[in-house]
Amino acid sequence: MHISASTLRNRLLSSARLRHLHVFVTVAELQTVKRAAETVGISQPSATQALAELERLLECKLFLRHARGMALTPAGAKLLPLARRTLAIMDDAATQAAALAQGANEVVRVAAISAAIESHLGKTVHDFAQLHPRVLVHLQEADASRQASLVADGDVDCAFCRAPPVLPNGWSFTPLWPDRFAIVAGHAHPLARKRRVTMSDLMAATWLVTPTSMAAREAFDTFFAHAPTPMKTHGVVTNSATMLSSLLSQQYLLTFVPASIVRSRVESGLLAEISWPQRFPFSPIGLLVPHHGQGPALDSFTSYMQRTARDVPETGMRPA
């Protein structure tokens, strides 16, 4: 039987609950009702009932039940991103309402790549918050693809990233902080204190590499393109700054990453930059902002970031 969108909308407004969506998303992620019920904090029969009610309201099957658990139907797969976004909007509403109740006048929603967070935002966002206590900065870490979705859906007010290949309509990008690639190791690595590192030293080392989709991996492969033998690599491939730091600290490994990713750890002495005469340029980190619709809080935030960026020298790092 055909059902109109208006009928479905009215039905959902009158009968659907956020818990229905919470259970739906959690079952999709965990693929079992039992574990989803435990995660949500309800009984398994209640979770099963919530799914059945949502399927009844939508008049479509969301999951295929089989012996190994639950699998999304085509309809469920299409609705899952919408359910996640609805829950995310609810989370944002709760965060902003709590902030307003505690005295904040405005909220600035920010997305940032890990390189921006690791290198500069820890200090600059803190300083801004100290100067503007009535503005809540809601910052989330998001890679480039996630940022594109957040910008397209209007879920962020600005984003710290590298220049996107194609600018979103109505947005502009301003470079803020220069960046480069660096060869990095744990502070106890023998090469960390060697003044003149040779290509033979690098060739003999074991390398912790990033995934092939990352710009650092492409730069690494280019640097060693003419090596006579394949480079020795570690059994873990990761783009997590925390994981990189942990592995470099535990073993004699080298890695080739953006300096921004490890800047704070190098400057604190946990890691060390390996001395090498060649520079490895990389695209700067900047600020993506809309042309129009900036309120006073966002305008203050972006102006502060651009002003303080002028006083920051090129990514400063030092050997151990």
Secondary structure, DSSP 8 states (H G I E B T S, - for coil): ----HHHHHHHHHHH--HHHHHHHHHHHHHS-HHHHHHHHTS-HHHHHHHHHHHHHHHTS--EEEETTEEEE-HHHHHHHHHHHHHHHHHHHHHHHHHHHHTT--EEEEEEE-HHHIIIIIHHHHHHHHHH-TTEEEEEEE--HHHHHHHHHTT--SEEEEE--SS--TTEEEEEEEEEEEEEEEETTSGGGG-SS--HHHHHHSEEE---TTSHHHHHHHHHTTT-SS--EE-S-----HHHHHHHHHHSS-EEEEEHHHHHHHHHTTSEEE---SS-EEEEEEEEEEESS---HHHHHHHHHHHHHHTT--S------
